Structures are given as C-alpha cells and as structure tokens.
C-alpha cells in the first residue's frame, strides 16, 4: 500500500490518487519492482487538495485520518510505503523525525482498531520521497556527488518488497 500526502490538482479533479506527473513516476516505480498498479492500493492522507497546494494543517489531517485508517484496516497491507514526510509522520506517529531519519528507522504503523489493544496489528512502514519531490530534484539537476532521489526511492521500494515477501 502506498500513502501520499494530499491530492494534487489532477488528482483532485479526477477524484483518484496519483494520476498526474507524480502518478506517472509512481507507476514507473511500481513497474520497476515487478508489480502493476492494480497489484497495489494507493491512498492519500488528505482526501482533497489544500488551497494553493499548501502543506496540510493538523486539523485537516485529524479530520481525514480516520478515513485513511479505515482504508488501511480494510486492505490489511503486508507493508505500507509512505510517500513523503507528512505521510510518514502521520503513519509512524513520529513528528520529531526528518524524512532521512524515518527512512533509516525501523518503523511500523499500528493498524489496531479502537476496540483492540494498541499494537495488535503492526504493519511495517517504509518512508521514502514523494514522487513530486523526485521530479523537482531532477528538474533542478540534483546533486551529482550523491545518489539521486530516484535511486534512493528504488532502494526503499526494494526493501518494501522484501518485507512483503517475508510476511
């Protein structure tokens, strides 16, 4: 399962997550790990685009997160890939970590229902860059002395596939 932050303009207009440029990149990544888009579930933290494409406000996340949590419980994924820091913070409950720190940490998402003890349903969580961030980095030329953001994402996705195969 892939979880992004919020719909972009194309996604908001169509009512479907990741259908614009970022969606095309996500599709490429999914194919590169040997899957089809139909093999994965894709959702967003917010269900509609914030005005002027600003970062989600805490109250917006609070209003939308019950819907995402219900989606996760219904899908019961073997692994969740959070696309971007905001999705990573919500799903990990770790607002004190940078995206880099979340990438390196062993995180889980607690998918336990309200009537279950906390920790009953732990789902492995991989946090990686959002496709829109990768596209922006490529547009700016990136840093020639380090791995590209795209390479980093592919490493994270291979780790997610390995976790899913072990479950």
N, C-alpha and C positions, 0 to 999 in steps of 0.2 A: 504494500500500500504506500502510495506517495501522498504527502500532505504539503501543500503550499500555503502561502500567507493569505492572499486575497485575490479575487479575480482581477485581471486587467480589463481594459476597455473591450477587447474582442470577447473575452470570457463572459463579461457582464452582459454584453449584448446578446450572446447566444445561450446563456444560462448553462454553460458547460465549462469545466475547468481545463485550463491549459490547451487552448485551441489557437492562440496567436503564435508569434515568433518563439516565445518561451516554450509553448506546447510542441512546436516542431523540433526544438532542441531536445525536449524531454522524450519525444518519440524516438529520436536518434539514439539517445542513451539506452532506452528500453530495448531497442533492436540490438544494440551493441552488446548487451548482456544476454542475448539469446531469447528474449521474450517479445511478445506482441502487446500492443496497448490493451487488447482485450484480455490479456492474462493478468493485468494489474488493476487495482482500484485507485482512482485519483480523486482527491478532495482538497478543499481549502479550509483554513481556519475560519475566515470570514466567508459569508455566502454572497455578499455583494461588495462592489468596489467602493472603497472610501473616496470621498470627494477629493479631487485633484491628485488622486493616487498616493495620498499621504500614508504614513505608517498607521497601522490600526491603533486605535485608542483602547486602553484597558477595558472600558465599559463595553466597547464593541466586541472585544474578544470574549468577555464574560457572557454577553447575550448569545453569541454564536457557538461557543464551545460545547454546550450540551448537545447540539445537533451533530457536531463532529464526533463527540464521544459516543453517541448512539450509532453513528456510522461505523466507527471502529469496533464497537461490540458486535454489531451485526455481521461485519466482514470477518472478524477474528483473524487478522493477518498474521502470518508467521514472522514478519518483520515490517517495521514502519520506517520509511525514509522521509525525514523532514527536510523540505527544500527551503533553506534559508533560516536565519537566526530566529525570526519571530515564531515560526512553526516549531523550531527546536526548543525555544524557551517554553512555549505553552505545553508541548508534549512531555518534556523532561521535567518541568516544574523548576527548572534552574535558570532563573533570571539573572544570576550573578556570573554567568559564564559567557565568554566570547564564542563566536562560531568556531573558531580554531580550537578552543578548549573542548567544546561539545563534540567536535569531530574526533578528537583523540580519546575522549572518555568512553567508558562502557556504560551506556545509558539504557534505561527501559521506560516504557510507558505503562502506567498502571491502568489497565482496562477494566478493573473491577467495577461491578455495578454498585449502586448506592446501598443495596441490601446485602452486599458481600463484604467480608473483611478486606481492608486495604491490603494490596499486594497479592490478592488471589489470582489475578490474571496479569502477569507481567509479560509484556511484549518487547522484544529487542528493538531499540531505536537507533537508527543511524542518522546523523545530522550532516548535511552537505550543503554546498552552494545552490542557490536558486538558479534556474536556467537564465533568467533575465540578468542576473549578476554576471554570469559567464559571458553572455553576449556583450554586455557593456565592457568587460575586460578585454575581450577580443577586439572590440571596436577602438579601444584605446591603445592597442598594441601589446598590452600585458607587460610582464617583466621577463626579459629574455634569459635572466640568470636563474630562474626558478621554474618549477613545474607549472604548466599552465593550469588555470582553474578547471578547464575541461578534463585534464589528466587527473586532477585531484578528485573530481566527481566520479570519474570512471573507477578509480581505486576504491572509493567509498561504496559504489554500487556493486562492485565485485565482492566486497566484504558482506554486503547485504544479501547477495545471492548465496554466498557460502553459509551464512547464518540460516537462511530459509531452507536450504537443503539439509542442514543438520537437524532441523526440527521435525 
